[in-house]
Amino acid sequence: MISRVRSPELPQNFTWFNTEQPILLKKLRGRVVILDFWTYCCINCLHVLPDLKYLEQKYQNSLTVIGVHSAKFDNEQETENIRQAILRYDIEHPVIVDKNFRVWQEYTVRAWPTFIVIDPDGYVITTISGEGNRDTLDQLIAKLIQEHQHKGTLNFQELRLTLEKQRQPLITPLAFPGKVLATPAALFITDSGHHRIVMSSVDGEIIHVIGNGKAGLTDGDFSTAQFSAPQGITFDVTNEILYVADTENHAIRRVDLQHQLVETIAGTGEQSRNIYPHGGVSLETPLNSPWDIVKVGNNLFIAMAGSHQIWCMNLDTRMISTYAGTGAEGCFDGSLTESAFAQPSGITTNGQELFIADSETSSIRGVGLIAPYQVRTICGSGDLFGFGDADGQGEDVRLQHCLGIEYANNFLWVADTYNHKIKLVSPSTGNCQTVLGDGSVGLQNGQGKSTRFFEPSGLSVMGSHLYICDTNNHAVRRVDLNTLEVMTLEFLGLCTPDVCIPNKF
């Protein structure tokens, strides 16, 4: 508990979202208020959003949640990018853009996420940091409501909000697509904002829509199965099986294309709270935000963003366990058991080594699949705050929250997400060069560095073409690798889940 102090007022001249006008704390007297200090890159901040939504619904007459977005990365300071994050994660409470960490400093916050609880009299009651605190907050809110109900000091007046999703509805055929996979069978896209998988030809002709578009964890045929913000995908060509990192379900799904069935093969549907290396039977072992996935032989290797680790699932034994990473958030090289990662969000392989887009350290890492099984940093500073935009060699390279990576022809294509660029990295020398994008936000076709993207997150190479999930543009881009010409694919006949019937093409 901290000293009982009056809560500092929130700046009225800052940018606000999900509300027509700035909110004064003094006008919220009689209500419990939670200030949620967050930044949209942070997996821990994303994990607490369902908890906040639960509490907001349970105590809608007497609780107000206000998000305070205090940005870590430069890119996260841009107001339009924050608006896109609010839409992507369906945030329905007011959010203030905390310019230059002013509110953060006034409330002496030190970590993301942090909750400041303010009682109905306007006093700060406590500060709680980290995730997994829903029950603690629930009990505290209930206690405060009971106390102030007895005193007659509760305010049950509903706060009227104008949500960003009302101002800017998601009506695009794709919504925040996360990853793309080009195969001889089809082009697969995780339509993350619509909670489904789109299967098309390489030219955009729809073959199947997998999932009914409603967030959930349901197995079954393509028209009834449900996912929740799926991200990474990998394909078994021989058996026509697609494997999916079903991120917000904390699960791995198996999609049988021949029989058109979806099956859960790992995870319990609940988020794991165990960050230490462990494992067990795949369907009995909780996972923690699997973000990307690659198949090597009969093993699935998983970038487990939530626990800052790389995991491995044996498809024969259906056992799953930590492969590399202590669970600490950082950048440590060495043996598999000594290494540390920071929100790994992209994974690819050449068969001898895994290559990781380690997003929170803005670095590219290598993880050995053969003796001596070492982890190394290929390029990037390896520091949690060592980000930027600089081509070069090894530790001199600066990336900004890279999310996508693809190995092809002895090189690594990297989606340098927050720099809105596509870069090419040599895994042997650590050399990194910008190939596509001028660094400005936009949807601009053309050639090479004259093109523009908006937080690209997924990459796939097949033959002479590179496919890019241009996430905030709700688009998939195709690049001719011979000319570096970029075009935007059109998916004729694809519609939003509330309009079309799944799998009717």
C-alpha positions as a printed Julia matrix, in Angstrom:
505×3 Matrix{Float64}:
   0.0     0.0     0.0
   1.15    3.55   -0.66
   0.39    6.79    1.18
  -3.1     8.19    0.79
  -2.69   11.03   -1.65
  -5.06   12.91   -3.93
  -4.79   11.65   -7.52
  -3.09   14.15   -9.88
  -5.48   15.46  -12.53
  -5.06   14.14  -16.08
  -3.91   16.63  -18.77
  -6.82   17.98  -20.78
  -4.73   19.19  -23.72
  -3.34   15.75  -24.57
  -4.82   13.48  -27.25
  -7.7    11.29  -26.06
  -9.35    8.29  -27.72
 -12.73    6.58  -27.21
 -14.25    9.77  -25.85
 -15.61   12.99  -27.36
 -13.78   15.13  -24.83
 -11.01   14.84  -22.24
 -12.0    13.31  -18.92
 -11.5    15.05  -15.6
 -10.88   12.79  -12.62
 -12.71   15.22  -10.36
 -15.86   14.59  -12.43
 -15.49   10.88  -11.69
 -15.91   11.37   -7.96
 -18.12    8.61   -6.6
 -16.66    6.02   -8.96
 -13.72    3.64   -8.63
 -11.11    4.53  -11.25
  -8.31    2.35  -12.59
  -5.53    3.98  -14.59
  -3.9     1.34  -16.83
  -0.39    2.39  -17.86
   0.4     0.46  -21.04
   2.24    0.49  -24.36
   0.87   -1.41  -27.31
   4.0    -3.43  -28.14
   4.04   -5.07  -24.71
   2.69   -8.63  -24.5
   2.08   -8.24  -20.75
  -0.04   -5.16  -21.45
  -2.07   -7.15  -23.97
  -2.55   -9.99  -21.5
  -4.33   -7.71  -18.99
  -6.87   -6.34  -21.47
  -9.28   -9.29  -21.02
  -9.02   -8.81  -17.24
  -9.91   -5.14  -17.56
 -12.81   -5.95  -19.89
 -14.11   -8.47  -17.37
 -13.95   -5.91  -14.53
 -15.5    -3.15  -16.65
 -18.48   -5.38  -17.46
 -18.86   -6.65  -13.89
 -18.76   -3.18  -12.34
 -20.04   -1.07  -15.24
 -22.18    1.09  -12.94
 -19.38    2.07  -10.59
 -15.96    1.5   -12.3
 -14.17    3.59  -14.91
 -10.98    2.35  -16.58
  -8.73    4.86  -18.32
  -5.81    3.67  -20.4
  -2.67    5.79  -20.16
  -0.56    5.01  -23.21
   3.07    5.69  -22.28
   5.05    4.65  -25.35
   8.23    2.59  -25.28
   9.13    2.78  -28.98
   9.29    5.96  -31.07
   6.7     4.53  -33.45
   4.26    4.05  -30.56
   4.2     7.79  -29.9
   2.33    8.46  -33.15
  -1.35    9.04  -32.43
  -2.65    7.22  -35.51
  -0.62    4.14  -34.6
  -2.14    4.16  -31.12
  -5.6     4.49  -32.66
  -4.9     1.42  -34.79
  -3.82   -0.53  -31.69
  -7.05    0.46  -29.91
  -9.02   -0.87  -32.89
  -6.92   -4.03  -33.17
  -7.32   -5.0   -29.53
 -10.94   -3.82  -29.24
 -10.24   -1.43  -26.36
 -13.49    0.17  -25.24
 -12.4     2.49  -22.43
 -10.96    6.0   -22.75
  -7.25    6.25  -23.57
  -5.02    9.26  -23.07
  -1.75    9.58  -25.0
   0.82   10.23  -22.3
   3.15   12.61  -24.13
   6.73   12.56  -22.83
   5.74   10.33  -19.88
   4.19   13.22  -17.98
   1.36   11.21  -16.38
   3.74    8.25  -15.82
   6.07   10.51  -13.82
   3.28   12.21  -11.86
   2.07    8.79  -10.69
   5.68    7.49  -10.22
   5.09    4.49  -12.47
   8.1     2.26  -13.19
   6.9    -0.63  -15.37
   4.35   -1.78  -17.97
   1.62   -2.63  -17.19
   0.85   -0.77  -13.97
  -2.58   -0.12  -12.45
  -3.28    2.89  -10.26
  -6.5     2.39   -8.26
  -8.32    5.57   -7.25
 -11.17    5.46   -4.74
 -14.52    7.3    -5.11
 -13.15   10.17   -2.98
 -10.38   10.74   -5.53
  -7.49    9.3    -3.52
  -4.88    6.87   -4.82
  -5.41    3.61   -2.93
  -2.75    1.35   -4.36
  -0.4     0.6    -7.25
  -0.3    -2.88   -8.81
   2.19   -3.86  -11.51
   2.35   -6.83  -13.85
  -0.22   -9.3   -15.13
  -2.3   -11.95  -13.38
  -3.88   -9.53  -10.89
  -7.54   -9.8   -11.87
  -8.68  -11.4    -8.61
  -6.74   -8.87   -6.51
  -8.34   -5.98   -8.4
 -11.76   -7.63   -8.25
 -11.62   -7.97   -4.47
 -10.36   -4.41   -4.02
 -13.06   -2.91   -6.24
 -15.78   -4.88   -4.45
 -14.46   -3.69   -1.09
 -14.37   -0.03   -2.18
 -17.9    -0.23   -3.6
 -19.2    -1.75   -0.38
 -17.52    0.91    1.77
 -18.79    3.82   -0.31
 -22.25    2.34   -0.75
 -22.49    2.32    3.03
 -21.31    5.96    3.12
 -23.68    6.93    0.31
 -20.84    8.34   -1.8
 -21.13    6.19   -4.92
 -21.92    7.73   -8.32
 -23.84    5.36  -10.58
 -24.05    7.8   -13.5
 -22.93    6.03  -16.67
 -19.98    7.52  -18.56
 -20.93    8.12  -22.18
 -18.2     7.23  -24.66
 -17.71    7.47  -28.41
 -15.52    4.53  -29.38
 -12.92    4.61  -32.12
 -14.49    1.5   -33.66
 -17.72    3.49  -34.03
 -15.85    6.3   -35.75
 -13.76    3.94  -37.88
 -15.51    0.56  -38.3
 -13.41   -2.34  -39.61
 -15.12   -3.02  -42.95
 -12.08   -4.22  -44.88
 -12.01   -7.86  -46.14
  -8.87   -8.44  -44.06
  -8.44   -6.97  -40.58
  -4.94   -6.63  -39.13
  -3.57   -9.73  -40.93
  -0.67  -11.07  -38.86
   1.21  -13.69  -40.87
   1.25  -15.02  -44.43
   2.5   -18.33  -45.82
   3.02  -19.04  -49.51
   2.98  -22.73  -50.45
   2.48  -24.75  -53.66
  -0.99  -25.61  -52.36
  -2.18  -22.08  -51.59
  -1.53  -18.74  -49.97
  -2.53  -18.82  -46.28
  -3.21  -15.61  -44.33
  -4.02  -15.28  -40.66
  -6.79  -12.7   -40.74
  -6.12  -11.94  -37.09
  -8.64   -9.15  -36.59
 -11.36  -11.38  -38.0
 -10.23  -14.46  -36.03
  -9.95  -16.69  -39.1
  -7.59  -18.14  -41.74
  -7.97  -17.14  -45.38
  -6.8   -19.62  -48.01
  -6.41  -18.29  -51.54
  -4.48  -18.72  -54.75
  -1.28  -16.7   -55.04
  -3.28  -14.23  -57.12
  -5.96  -13.72  -54.47
  -8.71  -16.09  -55.62
 -10.44  -17.37  -52.48
 -10.35  -21.14  -51.94
 -11.5   -21.48  -48.32
 -12.21  -19.34  -45.28
 -11.3   -21.36  -42.18
 -13.25  -20.29  -39.11
 -16.55  -18.5   -38.65
 -14.96  -15.18  -37.71
 -16.07  -15.16  -34.08
 -13.41  -15.24  -31.36
 -13.47  -18.58  -29.57
 -11.79  -21.94  -29.12
 -13.96  -24.38  -31.04
 -12.87  -27.36  -33.1
 -14.86  -28.67  -36.05
 -15.35  -28.03  -39.74
 -14.24  -24.87  -41.5
 -17.59  -23.12  -41.1
 -17.96  -23.73  -37.36
 -14.37  -23.7   -36.05
 -13.26  -20.67  -34.04
  -9.88  -19.01  -33.44
  -8.83  -15.97  -31.41
  -6.39  -13.57  -33.08
  -4.32  -16.32  -34.76
  -0.81  -15.4   -35.89
   1.91  -17.8   -37.1
   1.3   -20.69  -39.51
   3.37  -23.54  -40.96
   2.42  -26.15  -43.56
   3.03  -29.88  -43.92
   2.92  -30.23  -47.71
   2.96  -34.05  -47.74
  -0.04  -34.48  -45.47
  -1.8   -31.21  -46.36
  -1.88  -30.09  -42.74
  -1.7   -26.45  -41.66
  -0.52  -25.72  -38.1
  -1.64  -22.47  -36.47
  -0.35  -20.49  -33.51
  -3.73  -19.48  -32.08
  -2.29  -16.64  -30.07
  -5.07  -15.34  -27.84
  -6.35  -18.88  -27.23
  -2.84  -19.83  -26.05
  -3.15  -22.91  -28.24
  -1.77  -24.72  -31.28
  -4.35  -25.81  -33.86
  -4.15  -28.42  -36.62
  -6.06  -27.75  -39.85
  -6.66  -30.84  -42.01
  -7.26  -29.53  -45.52
  -8.33  -32.88  -46.97
 -11.09  -33.41  -44.43
 -11.68  -29.69  -43.77
 -11.41  -30.08  -40.01
  -9.79  -28.0   -37.28
  -8.39  -29.68  -34.15
  -6.65  -28.33  -31.04
  -3.38  -30.22  -30.47
  -1.66  -28.17  -27.74
  -2.66  -25.85  -24.94
  -5.61  -25.79  -22.57
  -7.12  -22.51  -23.68
  -5.82  -20.82  -20.54
  -2.71  -18.68  -20.32
   0.25  -20.27  -18.53
   1.67  -18.33  -15.59
   4.79  -20.51  -15.44
   7.71  -18.72  -17.08
  10.3   -21.31  -16.06
  11.37  -24.04  -18.53
   8.9   -26.92  -18.31
   6.71  -29.17  -20.44
   4.31  -32.09  -20.57
   1.51  -33.67  -22.56
   0.56  -31.1   -25.18
  -3.17  -30.88  -24.41
  -2.52  -30.71  -20.66
   0.15  -27.99  -20.79
  -0.97  -24.34  -20.72
   0.85  -22.09  -23.22
   1.57  -18.37  -23.21
   0.78  -16.4   -26.39
   2.36  -18.54  -29.12
   3.07  -15.98  -31.84
   4.77  -17.87  -34.65
   5.5   -21.47  -35.6
   7.68  -23.52  -37.97
   7.82  -27.25  -38.7
  11.2   -29.02  -38.76
  10.97  -32.74  -39.39
   8.28  -34.0   -37.07
   8.68  -31.17  -34.58
   6.91  -27.85  -34.3
   9.08  -25.01  -33.0
   7.1   -22.17  -31.46
   8.01  -18.56  -30.71
   6.29  -18.3   -27.31
   6.06  -14.53  -27.02
   4.34  -14.47  -23.64
   7.04  -16.43  -21.79
  10.0   -15.09  -23.83
  11.0   -18.58  -24.93
  11.24  -20.98  -27.88
   9.21  -24.17  -27.43
   9.14  -27.51  -29.22
   6.27  -29.96  -29.78
   6.9   -33.52  -30.98
   4.07  -34.46  -33.31
   4.61  -38.2   -32.76
   4.53  -38.21  -28.96
   2.31  -35.09  -28.55
   4.72  -33.85  -25.88
   5.58  -30.15  -25.67
   8.31  -28.32  -23.72
  10.64  -25.36  -23.56
  13.47  -25.65  -26.1
  15.41  -22.45  -25.36
  15.13  -19.54  -22.96
  15.07  -19.18  -19.2
  11.87  -17.13  -19.22
  13.71  -13.95  -18.25
  13.06  -11.05  -20.63
  16.36  -10.07  -22.19
  19.01  -10.93  -24.76
  21.49  -13.53  -23.53
  23.45  -15.8   -25.83
  25.02  -19.14  -25.0
  23.53  -22.57  -24.43
  19.82  -23.26  -24.83
  19.34  -23.35  -21.05
  21.3   -20.11  -20.45
  19.73  -18.04  -23.21
  17.08  -15.36  -22.88
  14.71  -13.76  -25.38
  12.35  -10.82  -25.29
   8.91  -11.46  -26.79
  10.02  -13.57  -29.78
   7.41  -12.98  -32.48
   8.78  -14.46  -35.7
  10.47  -17.8   -36.45
  11.95  -19.44  -39.55
  14.67  -22.01  -40.27
  17.24  -23.34  -42.69
  17.02  -26.78  -41.09
  20.17  -26.38  -39.01
  19.29  -23.25  -37.1
  16.15  -21.41  -36.07
  16.08  -17.69  -36.8
  14.06  -15.49  -34.47
  12.65  -11.98  -34.73
  13.17  -11.0   -31.09
  10.81   -8.06  -31.05
  11.37   -6.34  -27.7
  15.16   -6.23  -28.14
  14.75   -5.38  -31.84
  17.26   -8.1   -32.68
  17.62  -11.13  -34.92
  18.68  -14.27  -33.06
  19.91  -17.7   -34.12
  19.06  -20.9   -32.2
  20.98  -24.08  -32.97
  19.19  -27.26  -34.0
  22.42  -29.27  -34.11
  25.34  -29.56  -31.7
  26.59  -27.51  -29.93
  23.02  -26.06  -29.73
  24.0   -22.44  -29.16
  21.97  -19.24  -29.19
  23.53  -16.19  -30.86
  22.62  -12.63  -31.76
  22.98  -12.07  -35.5
  22.25   -8.34  -35.58
  20.76   -5.66  -33.38
  21.97   -4.18  -30.11
  20.42   -6.88  -27.92
  19.23   -4.19  -25.52
  15.59   -3.7   -24.53
  15.88   -0.01  -25.37
  18.48   -0.34  -28.15
  16.2     0.36  -31.09
  16.28    2.7   -34.1
  16.67    2.49  -37.85
  20.22    1.86  -39.0
  21.59   -0.54  -41.6
  25.04   -1.97  -41.05
  26.71   -4.93  -39.44
  26.01   -6.97  -36.32
  25.51   -4.98  -33.13
  25.61   -1.67  -35.04
  22.31   -2.53  -36.72
  19.18   -0.88  -35.32
  15.71   -2.28  -35.87
  12.43   -1.27  -34.22
  10.2    -4.06  -32.88
  10.68   -6.53  -35.74
   7.85   -9.11  -35.93
   8.36  -11.09  -39.14
  11.22  -13.2   -40.52
  11.66  -15.58  -43.46
  14.69  -17.6   -44.56
  15.23  -17.92  -48.33
  18.3   -18.45  -50.5
  20.81  -18.05  -47.64
  19.34  -14.73  -46.49
  16.77  -13.57  -43.95
  13.93  -11.27  -44.95
  12.89   -9.22  -41.93
   9.72   -7.23  -41.35
  11.11   -4.26  -39.43
   7.61   -3.55  -38.21
   7.84   -0.22  -36.41
  10.16    1.22  -39.07
   7.62    0.22  -41.76
  10.39   -1.41  -43.8
  11.5    -4.76  -45.15
  15.19   -5.54  -44.64
  17.57   -8.26  -45.79
  19.97   -9.85  -43.28
  22.88  -12.21  -43.86
  22.79  -14.87  -41.11
  26.5   -15.56  -41.63
  27.84  -11.98  -41.47
  25.07  -10.09  -39.63
  24.9    -7.52  -42.42
  21.51   -5.79  -42.63
  20.25   -3.61  -45.47
  16.92   -1.91  -46.2
  15.36   -3.25  -49.4
  11.74   -2.05  -49.34
  10.01    0.95  -47.81
  11.01    4.57  -47.25
  10.14    4.46  -43.54
   6.97    6.53  -43.83
   3.54    5.13  -43.09
   1.48    4.5   -46.2
   0.08    2.09  -48.76
   2.23    2.83  -51.76
   3.14    0.42  -54.53
   6.21    0.92  -56.68
   9.74   -0.31  -56.59
  12.22   -0.87  -53.77
  12.66    1.95  -51.28
  10.02    4.14  -52.92
   7.27    1.91  -51.49
   5.38    2.33  -48.21
   3.93    0.0   -45.58
   2.18    0.33  -42.22
   3.56   -1.96  -39.52
   4.21   -5.06  -41.69
   4.31   -8.18  -39.51
   4.58  -11.35  -41.62
   6.66  -12.54  -44.57
   6.82  -15.55  -46.88
   8.91  -16.34  -49.95
   7.96  -18.74  -52.71
   9.89  -18.83  -55.95
  10.59  -15.32  -57.17
   7.96  -13.62  -55.0
   7.9   -12.26  -51.46
   4.52  -11.94  -49.75
   4.07   -9.39  -46.96
   1.32   -9.06  -44.35
   0.95   -5.28  -44.28
  -0.89   -5.38  -40.99
  -2.22   -1.89  -40.35
  -3.04   -1.46  -44.04
  -5.23   -4.6   -43.78
  -3.5    -5.85  -46.91
  -1.17   -8.44  -48.39
   1.54   -7.14  -50.69
   3.44   -9.13  -53.3
   7.0    -8.35  -54.35
   8.71   -9.49  -57.54
  12.17  -10.32  -56.21
  13.74   -9.87  -59.65
  12.61   -6.26  -60.0
  11.56   -5.35  -56.41
   8.22   -4.19  -57.78
   5.53   -4.14  -55.08
   1.82   -4.61  -55.73
  -1.21   -5.07  -53.49
  -3.23   -8.27  -53.81
  -6.99   -8.08  -54.21
  -9.11  -10.83  -52.69
 -12.21  -10.76  -54.84
 -15.31  -12.05  -53.08
 -13.78  -11.95  -49.6
 -15.98  -10.13  -47.12
 -16.11   -9.45  -43.41
 -17.41  -12.27  -41.16
 -20.68  -10.5   -40.4
 -21.47  -10.27  -44.13
 -20.35  -13.52  -45.73
 -20.95  -17.19  -44.96
 -17.68  -19.0   -44.14
 -16.29  -21.35  -46.78
 -18.94  -20.53  -49.41
 -16.75  -19.81  -52.45
